[in-house]
Amino acid sequence: MSMMDKIFEEFLKSEKLKAIDDFGGIKDFMRPEELASNASSVVIIPLTSPEQDSFASDTPLRKKFLFQINVETTDYDETKLIAREVEKAMLALSFFQQSGGLDEYFEETGRYVDARTYRGFSDIYDLDY
């Protein structure tokens, strides 16, 4: 199972995020084109490939990951609510938010976007990613 699969599974533990996925709104890499323009979405984007980390005797002990999670809705408060659910799910996987990100309204799409970057690691001795 990939780390992206683990993130997706963790998202589905949240009723709020599961409701978005029921409409096809949780995807990887890009927002689905077929999704209604007023539908909420969560997009999981790997920013780097998994990297070896935490070495002992020149042997990697785990992998490091960097993901950007984009939340888009037509309502600012809804965007923030979903972003908080994403944050809880990422914390449950021991991913931590990095500085920076995006908190904007895009007039051309009519959607608010909250984009955050999360860094995390696989469990120790878990290199199957």
Accessible surface in RSA format (square Angstrom, percent):
REM  Atomic radii and reference values for relative SASA: ProtOr
REM  Chains: A
REM  Algorithm: Lee & Richards
REM  Probe-radius: 1.40
REM  Slices: 20
REM RES _ NUM      All-atoms   Total-Side   Main-Chain    Non-polar    All polar
REM                ABS   REL    ABS   REL    ABS   REL    ABS   REL    ABS   REL
RES MET A   1   132.81  68.8  69.76  46.2  63.05 150.1  75.10  63.9  57.71  76.5
RES SER A   2    51.99  43.9  45.62  60.9   6.37  14.7  43.40  92.4   8.58  12.0
RES MET A   3     9.25   4.8   6.94   4.6   2.31   5.5   6.40   5.4   2.85   3.8
RES MET A   4    30.94  16.0  29.53  19.5   1.41   3.4  26.77  22.8   4.17   5.5
RES ASP A   5    70.59  49.4  68.97  68.6   1.62   3.8  11.68  27.5  58.92  58.8
RES LYS A   6    57.41  28.0  54.72  33.6   2.69   6.4  29.41  26.5  27.99  29.8
RES ILE A   7     0.00   0.0   0.00   0.0   0.00   0.0   0.00   0.0   0.00   0.0
RES PHE A   8    65.43  32.7  65.43  40.5   0.00   0.0  65.43  39.7   0.00   0.0
RES GLU A   9    89.17  51.2  84.75  64.1   4.42  10.5  32.19  62.3  56.98  46.5
RES GLU A  10    25.78  14.8  23.54  17.8   2.24   5.3   0.40   0.8  25.39  20.7
RES PHE A  11     0.00   0.0   0.00   0.0   0.00   0.0   0.00   0.0   0.00   0.0
RES LEU A  12    54.53  30.4  45.24  32.4   9.30  23.4  45.68  32.1   8.85  23.8
RES LYS A  13   151.42  73.9 118.07  72.4  33.35  79.4  83.67  75.3  67.75  72.2
RES SER A  14    17.18  14.5   8.68  11.6   8.50  19.6  16.15  34.4   1.03   1.4
RES GLU A  15   138.33  79.4 129.72  98.1   8.62  20.5  66.29 128.2  72.05  58.8
RES LYS A  16    66.39  32.4  58.98  36.2   7.41  17.6  31.59  28.4  34.80  37.1
RES LEU A  17     0.00   0.0   0.00   0.0   0.00   0.0   0.00   0.0   0.00   0.0
RES LYS A  18    86.91  42.4  86.91  53.3   0.00   0.0  53.85  48.5  33.06  35.2
RES ALA A  19    49.19  45.2  45.85  70.8   3.34   7.6  48.31  68.0   0.87   2.3
RES ILE A  20    13.97   8.0   9.31   6.9   4.66  11.2  13.71   9.9   0.26   0.7
RES ASP A  21    36.09  25.3  28.40  28.3   7.69  18.2   0.01   0.0  36.09  36.0
RES ASP A  22    97.13  68.0  60.12  59.8  37.01  87.5  25.25  59.4  71.88  71.7
RES PHE A  23   161.05  80.6 141.82  87.8  19.23  50.0 149.01  90.3  12.04  34.5
RES GLY A  24    26.25  32.4   0.00   N/A  26.25  32.4  23.25  63.8   3.00   6.7
RES GLY A  25     0.15   0.2   0.00   N/A   0.15   0.2   0.15   0.4   0.00   0.0
RES ILE A  26     3.16   1.8   0.07   0.1   3.09   7.5   0.07   0.1   3.09   8.4
RES LYS A  27    87.51  42.7  82.61  50.7   4.90  11.7  34.88  31.4  52.63  56.1
RES ASP A  28    68.23  47.8  60.36  60.1   7.88  18.6   5.97  14.1  62.26  62.1
RES PHE A  29   119.54  59.8 105.71  65.5  13.83  36.0 105.82  64.2  13.71  39.2
RES MET A  30   125.73  65.1 119.19  78.9   6.54  15.6  81.99  69.7  43.74  57.9
RES ARG A  31    32.78  13.8  23.22  11.8   9.56  22.8  18.60  25.4  14.18   8.6
RES PRO A  32    14.84  10.8   3.38   3.1  11.46  41.7  12.57  10.4   2.27  14.1
RES GLU A  33   160.72  92.3 125.86  95.2  34.86  83.0  56.53 109.3 104.19  85.1
RES GLU A  34   147.57  84.7 111.00  84.0  36.57  87.1  75.27 145.6  72.29  59.0
RES LEU A  35    22.34  12.4   9.18   6.6  13.15  33.1  11.63   8.2  10.70  28.8
RES ALA A  36    58.21  53.5  42.93  66.2  15.28  34.8  54.30  76.5   3.91  10.4
RES SER A  37    80.49  68.0  70.35  93.9  10.13  23.3  39.07  83.2  41.42  58.0
RES ASN A  38   107.89  74.4  93.73  90.6  14.16  34.1  23.76  57.2  84.13  81.3
RES ALA A  39    22.86  21.0  14.49  22.4   8.37  19.0  22.86  32.2   0.00   0.0
RES SER A  40    27.35  23.1  18.79  25.1   8.57  19.7   5.82  12.4  21.53  30.2
RES SER A  41     0.01   0.0   0.01   0.0   0.00   0.0   0.00   0.0   0.01   0.0
RES VAL A  42     0.00   0.0   0.00   0.0   0.00   0.0   0.00   0.0   0.00   0.0
RES VAL A  43     3.47   2.3   3.47   3.1   0.00   0.0   3.47   3.0   0.00   0.0
RES ILE A  44     2.51   1.4   2.51   1.9   0.00   0.0   2.51   1.8   0.00   0.0
RES ILE A  45    36.38  20.7  36.38  27.1   0.00   0.0  36.38  26.2   0.00   0.0
RES PRO A  46    39.21  28.6  23.93  21.8  15.27  55.5  23.93  19.8  15.27  94.9
RES LEU A  47    77.00  42.9  47.34  33.9  29.66  74.6  50.09  35.2  26.91  72.4
RES THR A  48    56.78  40.4  41.94  42.5  14.85  35.4  49.28  66.2   7.50  11.3
RES SER A  49    83.77  70.8  70.04  93.5  13.73  31.6  45.24  96.3  38.53  54.0
RES PRO A  50    58.13  42.4  42.01  38.3  16.12  58.6  42.10  34.8  16.04  99.7
RES GLU A  51    73.93  42.4  69.72  52.7   4.21  10.0  29.38  56.8  44.55  36.4
RES GLN A  52   103.46  57.9  86.16  63.0  17.30  41.2  14.31  30.5  89.15  67.6
RES ASP A  53    28.83  20.2  28.10  28.0   0.73   1.7   0.73   1.7  28.10  28.0
RES SER A  54    37.35  31.6  19.43  25.9  17.92  41.3  25.41  54.1  11.94  16.7
RES PHE A  55   116.32  58.2  84.07  52.1  32.25  83.9  84.14  51.0  32.18  92.1
RES ALA A  56    48.19  44.3  38.45  59.3   9.74  22.2  45.83  64.5   2.35   6.2
RES SER A  57   112.89  95.4  72.52  96.8  40.37  93.0  49.94 106.4  62.95  88.2
RES ASP A  58   140.22  98.2 112.92 112.4  27.30  64.6  30.86  72.6 109.36 109.1
RES THR A  59    72.74  51.7  71.66  72.6   1.09   2.6  48.35  64.9  24.40  36.9
RES PRO A  60    25.81  18.8  24.44  22.3   1.37   5.0  24.44  20.2   1.37   8.5
RES LEU A  61    33.59  18.7  33.28  23.8   0.31   0.8  33.59  23.6   0.00   0.0
RES ARG A  62    65.07  27.3  65.07  33.2   0.00   0.0   1.41   1.9  63.66  38.6
RES LYS A  63    32.86  16.0  32.86  20.2   0.00   0.0   5.27   4.7  27.59  29.4
RES LYS A  64    64.28  31.4  63.67  39.1   0.61   1.4  15.87  14.3  48.41  51.6
RES PHE A  65     6.48   3.2   5.38   3.3   1.09   2.8   6.48   3.9   0.00   0.0
RES LEU A  66    48.15  26.8  47.17  33.7   0.98   2.5  47.17  33.1   0.98   2.6
RES PHE A  67     8.19   4.1   8.19   5.1   0.00   0.0   8.19   5.0   0.00   0.0
RES GLN A  68    45.52  25.5  45.52  33.3   0.00   0.0   1.73   3.7  43.79  33.2
RES ILE A  69     2.43   1.4   0.87   0.6   1.57   3.8   0.87   0.6   1.57   4.2
RES ASN A  70    23.66  16.3  23.56  22.8   0.11   0.3   0.00   0.0  23.66  22.9
RES VAL A  71     2.07   1.4   2.07   1.9   0.00   0.0   2.07   1.8   0.00   0.0
RES GLU A  72    24.60  14.1  24.60  18.6   0.00   0.0   0.30   0.6  24.30  19.8
RES THR A  73     2.06   1.5   2.00   2.0   0.06   0.1   2.06   2.8   0.00   0.0
RES THR A  74    65.39  46.5  45.39  46.0  19.99  47.6  23.32  31.3  42.06  63.6
RES ASP A  75    72.44  50.7  70.16  69.8   2.28   5.4  24.95  58.7  47.49  47.4
RES TYR A  76    96.29  45.0  93.70  53.3   2.60   6.8  68.72  51.6  27.57  34.0
RES ASP A  77   106.59  74.7  99.89  99.4   6.70  15.8  30.41  71.6  76.18  76.0
RES GLU A  78    44.65  25.6  42.33  32.0   2.31   5.5  15.86  30.7  28.79  23.5
RES THR A  79     0.70   0.5   0.70   0.7   0.00   0.0   0.70   0.9   0.00   0.0
RES LYS A  80    53.33  26.0  49.07  30.1   4.26  10.1  42.34  38.1  10.99  11.7
RES LEU A  81    90.43  50.4  85.02  60.8   5.41  13.6  89.78  63.1   0.64   1.7
RES ILE A  82     0.00   0.0   0.00   0.0   0.00   0.0   0.00   0.0   0.00   0.0
RES ALA A  83     1.38   1.3   0.75   1.2   0.63   1.4   1.26   1.8   0.12   0.3
RES ARG A  84   107.80  45.3 107.22  54.7   0.58   1.4  43.56  59.5  64.24  38.9
RES GLU A  85    31.62  18.2  30.70  23.2   0.92   2.2   2.25   4.3  29.38  24.0
RES VAL A  86     2.68   1.8   2.68   2.4   0.00   0.0   2.68   2.3   0.00   0.0
RES GLU A  87    39.34  22.6  39.34  29.8   0.00   0.0   1.39   2.7  37.95  31.0
RES LYS A  88    99.26  48.4  91.75  56.3   7.51  17.9  53.82  48.4  45.44  48.4
RES ALA A  89     7.60   7.0   3.08   4.8   4.52  10.3   7.19  10.1   0.41   1.1
RES MET A  90     0.00   0.0   0.00   0.0   0.00   0.0   0.00   0.0   0.00   0.0
RES LEU A  91    78.89  43.9  65.29  46.7  13.60  34.2  65.77  46.2  13.11  35.3
RES ALA A  92    68.29  62.8  27.41  42.3  40.88  93.0  40.29  56.7  28.00  74.2
RES LEU A  93    33.84  18.8  20.69  14.8  13.14  33.0  25.34  17.8   8.49  22.9
RES SER A  94    64.69  54.7  61.13  81.6   3.56   8.2  25.57  54.5  39.12  54.8
RES PHE A  95     0.25   0.1   0.25   0.2   0.00   0.0   0.25   0.2   0.00   0.0
RES PHE A  96   114.46  57.3 114.14  70.7   0.32   0.8 114.46  69.4   0.00   0.0
RES GLN A  97    78.45  43.9  50.83  37.1  27.62  65.8  15.60  33.2  62.85  47.7
RES GLN A  98    54.14  30.3  47.99  35.1   6.15  14.6  15.18  32.3  38.96  29.5
RES SER A  99   115.99  98.0  82.56 110.2  33.43  77.0  56.62 120.6  59.37  83.2
RES GLY A 100    65.51  80.8   0.00   N/A  65.51  80.8  41.65 114.3  23.86  53.4
RES GLY A 101    55.79  68.8   0.00   N/A  55.79  68.8  15.75  43.2  40.04  89.7
RES LEU A 102    65.25  36.3  56.05  40.1   9.20  23.1  60.08  42.2   5.16  13.9
RES ASP A 103    81.58  57.1  54.93  54.7  26.65  63.0  26.63  62.7  54.95  54.8
RES GLU A 104    86.37  49.6  77.76  58.8   8.61  20.5  28.97  56.0  57.39  46.9
RES TYR A 105   107.23  50.1  83.98  47.8  23.25  60.5  55.91  42.0  51.32  63.3
RES PHE A 106    63.10  31.6  61.78  38.3   1.32   3.4  63.10  38.3   0.00   0.0
RES GLU A 107   147.17  84.5 130.33  98.6  16.84  40.1  42.86  82.9 104.31  85.2
RES GLU A 108   145.36  83.5 101.86  77.1  43.50 103.6  68.02 131.6  77.35  63.2
RES THR A 109    61.97  44.1  41.63  42.2  20.34  48.5  48.21  64.8  13.76  20.8
RES GLY A 110    24.61  30.3   0.00   N/A  24.61  30.3  17.89  49.1   6.72  15.0
RES ARG A 111    25.50  10.7  25.50  13.0   0.00   0.0   0.00   0.0  25.50  15.5
RES TYR A 112    62.71  29.3  62.71  35.7   0.00   0.0  21.15  15.9  41.56  51.2
RES VAL A 113    11.87   7.8  11.46  10.4   0.40   1.0  11.46  10.0   0.40   1.1
RES ASP A 114     3.62   2.5   3.38   3.4   0.24   0.6   0.28   0.7   3.34   3.3
RES ALA A 115     5.56   5.1   4.92   7.6   0.63   1.4   5.19   7.3   0.36   1.0
RES ARG A 116    44.03  18.5  43.70  22.3   0.32   0.8   9.57  13.1  34.46  20.9
RES THR A 117    25.58  18.2  25.08  25.4   0.50   1.2   9.86  13.3  15.72  23.8
RES TYR A 118     0.58   0.3   0.58   0.3   0.00   0.0   0.52   0.4   0.05   0.1
RES ARG A 119    90.27  37.9  89.00  45.4   1.27   3.0  20.35  27.8  69.92  42.4
RES GLY A 120     0.28   0.4   0.00   N/A   0.28   0.4   0.28   0.8   0.00   0.0
RES PHE A 121    47.16  23.6  36.57  22.6  10.60  27.6  36.57  22.2  10.60  30.3
RES SER A 122     4.27   3.6   0.00   0.0   4.27   9.8   1.49   3.2   2.78   3.9
RES ASP A 123    96.73  67.8  90.14  89.7   6.59  15.6  24.80  58.4  71.93  71.7
RES ILE A 124    90.45  51.5  76.31  56.8  14.14  34.1  76.31  54.9  14.14  38.4
RES TYR A 125   165.89  77.5 139.33  79.3  26.57  69.1  98.97  74.4  66.93  82.5
RES ASP A 126    41.48  29.1  37.32  37.1   4.16   9.8  15.45  36.4  26.03  26.0
RES LEU A 127    63.14  35.2  50.30  36.0  12.84  32.3  50.30  35.3  12.84  34.6
RES ASP A 128   125.30  87.8 104.82 104.3  20.48  48.4  36.34  85.5  88.96  88.7
RES TYR A 129    54.82  25.6   8.20   4.7  46.62 121.3  31.40  23.6  23.42  28.9
END  Absolute sums over single chains surface
CHAIN  1 A     7278.8       5942.2       1336.6       3814.9       3463.9
END  Absolute sums over all chains
TOTAL          7278.8       5942.2       1336.6       3814.9       3463.9
